[in-house]
Amino acid sequence: MKRTSRDIRTANRYEVLRQIIAESPASRQELAAATGLSLATVATLVGELLDLRMITEVGFEDSAGGRPRGLVAVDASGGALVGVDIAETYVHVEVFDLALNVLARADEDMRPGESRPEQVVGHVAAAVGSVVAEAGVEAARVLGVGVSVPGQVDRDTGAAEYAPNLDWHDVPLLALLAEHIAHPLYLDNPLRACAVAELWFGAARGRGDAVVVNLGTGVGAGLALGGGLHRGVSNSAGEWGHTTLVLDGRLCHCGNHGCVETYVGAPGIMQNLRELDPRSPLLHPGDQTATVDALARAVAEDDPVALKVVRDTARYLGAGISDLINLLNPEVVVLSSWVASRLGEPLLDEVRRAVARHALGRPLAATEIVLSPIPTDPVCLGAATFALEGALQSVGQRAGTKRTTAPARSRTAPPS
């Protein structure tokens, strides 16, 4: 879809604010160099952000022989953003200030069979209310709520079109949430959220081409290509977890056989353990988190069964990542989400060894494989940036007409 001049202005405003958040304080000259925009354009956008009270003037720095340069920094108290991570086994919510520092967080566990849309909406509404209250944030200061849900989503309609692990089809998620949450709402999925989080604050920062491998119950790959988020023509890029790894292999929730997800997602790891030792005390049937936690502890104690499960899982994962490296030639591959976080360095070491056996030498030599360094939930962080992006579009529209009416209760983020 062709972008309008307003879309471009929103994207530029977002990019300037992103740089200010990442590099506060910064001069207009530094922002122009970092974004590639002209100094005049940056000066105009900085003026808009100052008017919106999202940033503030913080003094001057000396320049080489010229006039001192004015410095701007994000005004952390200028608003709040909420990020929602809906996963198959939990809902995690965090509220951030405008500098994207976490102010409060809340968790809602979801047991098997509790994934009906109305049940999930109840968990999200309760957690959002909890974190906003805990952070002491006035409702009017909440600029938006970014919501991440697994599977394929339609950002324009706010619908979760297909989430196989939740058994959702065409769920009008934002409309359901808007019945309980009075803040503007913005929808996307965890692949995009993790990729944006890594671009802003993580291992992909400053990298032109990056792949963020999301390892949880489901599996996918967030793609940052040419310095920006790659969505694909229907916002469906990154469904690497549903590419075929083993012909006629394990049955996947998507209906196909042998998908990557069935071997390296949390249920797939449980199956790897079950096939190796059906009676292992590490296996907690029906509890993915407990099983992965038990494996992580056992690996630290050099338990041979646990070491073999991680090694076998890494063999599958390494083969799949090798395909991504050969296909996309990225600068960095980041292992993200809760399974990667819990299994940590032992998984990373085995994955690097497996990738070295499968990837072509030239693209592999240019690729770094790392764990996500983000200390908070990267999905919540990324979802909060979608809310920020949407809020900038909304306030930009209102700034042009000097309107003071409140935004609609449910919105979706602009294209990026």
N, C-alpha and C positions, 0 to 999 in steps of 0.2 A: 504494500500500500504506500502511495506517494505521501511523503511527509510535507505538511504545510509549514509556512514560515513560523507559525505559533509553536508547532511541534519542535522545530529546530531551536527556537528561542528557549523553550522549556528544557530541552536537552542541554543547551549551553549553560543555562542557569544552574542546572543540576550538576554539571561537570565542574563549574567554578566552585560551587558549594562543597562538592566532594573533595576538591583539592584543598580548600580552606580547612575542612575537618581533618584531613590527613596531615596538613603541614602548618597548622596554626602556630604562631602568627605568620602571615605571608603578605608580601607587597603585591600591588597590582602588576608590576613588571614580572615578578616571579610567577604569578598566576597565568599571565599571558604566555610565558615560556613553557609552562607545564601543560597548558591546554591547547596550544597552537592557535588560539584566538588572537585577534588584534588587540592592542592595548586599549584602543577606544571602545571596543566591544566589551572587554573585561571591565573597564571603568563604569560603563553603563550597567552591566549586570551586578557589579559590586554595589552600585548605588541602589538598585532594586532590592538586593538582599539586606542592605542597611535599613531601607524603608520598612521592610517586612520584619525587622528586628531579629533576623536569624543570625546576623553577624554584627560585630561592633568594632569601632576604631580603637586601636590599642597603643597608639604612639607612632614613633618614627624610627627608621634606621638610617645610618649614614650611607651615602652612595659615593662612588669614586669620583670626587671632584664636582658632583652635581648637588641638586637640592636633596634634602633628606626625603626618603620615601615613606609614605604613610603605610602603616601595617594594619591589617584587619585580622580578626579571629572569630571563630564561631561563638555565638552567644548560647552557651549550654542551657541557660534557663529560658531561652526563647520559645520553647515548646517541648513536647514529649512525643515519642513514637512508640508504638507497641508492635512487637513481632510475635507471631503465633506459629508454632511448629506442630502441625497435626501429623502424627505418625500412626502406624498400625497398632502400637501398644501403649501410646501415651499422648497427652497434649502438654506441651511445654510453652510457657508464655513469659516474655521478658518485656519490661518497659525501659526505655532509654531516654536520656536527655538528647539535645540536638548535637552534642559532640559524640553521640553513640556510646556513652558510658552507661552501664547497666545500673538502674536505680532499684529494681525489684524483680523477682522472678517467682513463678508458681508452676507446680506440676499437678497434672491429673492423670492417674493411671487408668488405662482401659483394659479390662479383662477380655479374654476371648468371648465373642458373642455380643460385645458392647459397642459395635461399630456402626450401628444404624445412624443415619444422618442426624436425627433428632437427639440421639444420645450424645454424639460428638459435639453438636451445637451447644448442648447444655454444659458439657465440660469446658468448651472454649469460653462461653459467656461467664461461667463462674470464675475461671482463671483470669480473664481480662479484668473483671470487676475487682478481683483480689489484688492484682499487681498495681492497678491504678490507685486503689485505696492505700495499699502499703507504702507506695512511693509518695503519697501525699500530693498527688498531682490533681489540680483542678480540671474538671472535665473539658472546659473551654481551651485548655492548653494542649490537649491531645490532638495532634495534627492528623493522625490517622492510625489505622490498625492494618498491618500487612499480614496476610494469612497465607501460609504455605500448606498445601495438601498434596499427598503423593499422586502420581499418575498424570493424566493429560487434563489440562484446564483450559477454559476459554476466558481469557482476561476481560474481554469486552462484555460478556454477559454475566460474569461472575459464577460460572458453572464448573463443577468438577465433572468433566465429561466421562472419564473412565479411570477408575482406580481399582485395578484387579485385586489387590491385597485387602481392600476394604469392601469389595463387591459392590462398588458404586457405579451407577450409570446415569449420566445426565442429572446430577444432583444440583439444584439451584442454591449453592452453598451460601453465597453472600446475601441472597434474599432471605434465607432462613436466619442467618446471623444478624441481619439488620433488624429483625423483630426483637432482639435482645440487647444489641450493642448500638449506642447512639452516635458513635464516631464514624467518620468516613472509612470505608473498607476497601482493601486492594488485594487481589488474588494472584498467586502464581504457584509454582511447585518447588520442591526442595532442591532440585538440580540447579535451577536458576538462582535460588537463594544462596546456596553454598558457593556457587561460582562468584557471585557479586561480593559476598563476604570476603572471599580470598583476594579478589581484585582490590578491595578497599583496604583491608587490614592484614591480609594473610600472605601465604607463600606466593600468590600470583601477582602481588603488588609490583608494579613496574615491569611486568612481563607482557609481551605482546600476544603470545599464544600459550594457553594453559588448559589443562583438563583437570577437573575436580571430580574424583571418583567418590560417589556417595555410597557408603556401605552401612546398611541398616537391615531392617526386615526386607525392604526392597533395595534395589541396586540401580544406579544410573550414573551418567557422566555429565556434569555441567561443563559447558564449552565456552571459553573466552578466546576468540579468534580475532587477530588484527587489533588487539587492544580493547575490544568491546564484547559484550555478551552476545553469543550466537543463539538465536531462538529457533531458526528454521521458519519456513513459510507459514506453518500453522501452529507455531509455538510448541512444537513437539520434538525438537532436537534433543539428543542426549539419552534416548531410550536404549542405551547400550546394554542394560541389564536384560533386555529382551531380544538380543542378538543370539544366534545359535552357537553354542560352544561345543556341544556333543550331539551329533546326529542321533535321532531317536533316543535321546537321553531322558532325564527326569521330566515328569509332567509339571508345567508351570501354571500359575494362576491365570496367565493370559490365554491359556488353551493350547499353546505350542509345547514342544518337547525340547529339552536340552538347552534352555536359555541360561545365560551367564548367571542370572539371579539364583537359579535353583542349585548352584554349586558354591556361591560365595556370599549370598545373603544369610542372615541369621538362621532361618529355617534350613537352608542348605548346609550350613556348618553343623547344625544339629544332626542332619542326615549323614554327613561325613563321619561324625562321631558314632552314630548309631551303627553304621555299616562296619566300622572298625571294632567297636566293642559295645554290643547291644545292652549289656548290663553295667556299663560304666557308671560309677557314682557321680561323675561329672555331668551326666545327662539329667536334665530336669524337664520331663515331658510337659509340653504346654507352656513352658516358661523360657522364652528366648533369652531374656536378660540374665536370668540366673545361670543358664547354661554357659553363655559367653563369659560371664564373670568367673564362673568356676574354671573354665578353660584358661583364662588369663592368670588366675592364681596358680593353677597347676603348672603352667608353662614356667612361671617364675621359680617353681620348685623342681624344675627339670623332670617333670612327670613324662614318661615316654609316650603314653597314649596322647596326652595333650600336645606334645611336641609334634607327633605324627599328624594329628588333625590339623594343626596350624600349617604344617609343611604341605599337606595335601591341598588344603584350601588355597594356599599361596601359589601352588602349581596351576590351579585353575585360574586364579586371579591374574597371575603373571602372564598366562597365555592371552587372556582377554585384554590386558593392558598393553601387551605387545602389539595387538591389532590396532589399538588407538594410537600408539606411537608411530607405527608404520604408516598409518592412514593420515594423521594430522600433523606429525612432526612438531610437537609442542616443546616449549622451553621447560615446562615443569608439569609433572603429574602429582596431584595432591590427594592423599588418602584421607577422606573426611567422614564424618558422622560417627555414631556411637560405637559401632562394631570396630572400626579402625582405631578409635580412641581407646577402647578397652584392651584390645590385643596389642596395640602399640608397636614398639620397636621390634619385638620378635616377628610379628607379621611383616613389618616393613623389610627387615633383613631378608626374609625368605622370598618376598615378592621381588626384591631387587635381583636375587639370584635367578629366579624363574624368568624374569624379563630378559636377563642377559642371555639366556639360552634360546629365546625365541625372536627377539626384535632384531631388525637389521642394524648393522653396526653404525652406519652414518647417522640415522635419526636418533638411535640410542645414545650416541656420544654427545648429542646436543640436549639431552633430556635429563632433568633431575627428578628423582622420585622421593617425595617427602611426606611426612605426616602433617596434617593441618596444625599450625601453631596457634590458632585462635582459641583463647582460654574459655570463652563463653560458647553458647550454642550457636554454631555458624548459621543454622537455618533461621533462627530468630533474628539474628543480626542482619542477614540478607533480606528477610521479610520486612524488617524495619526500614531498610533503604528503599524498598518498593513503596512503602507508605510515604516516605520523604519525597520520592519522585512524584507521586500522585499529588501530594500537598503542594509542591512547587508549581505544578500545572494549574491546580485550583486557585492558588493565591495569585498566580500570574494573570489568570483570566480576570479575577476580581480587581487586581491592581489597575488593569487597563480601563475599567469602567467605574472605579471607586465605589463598588457595591460593598455593602456591609452585611448582606444576608448570609446565613450559615450555609455551608456546603451540604449537598444531599447526603443522606445517611449512608448510602451505599454507592461507592464508586469503584472503578477499576483503574489501574495504573496506566499511564500513557505508554505508547510503544517506545522501546529503547533498543 
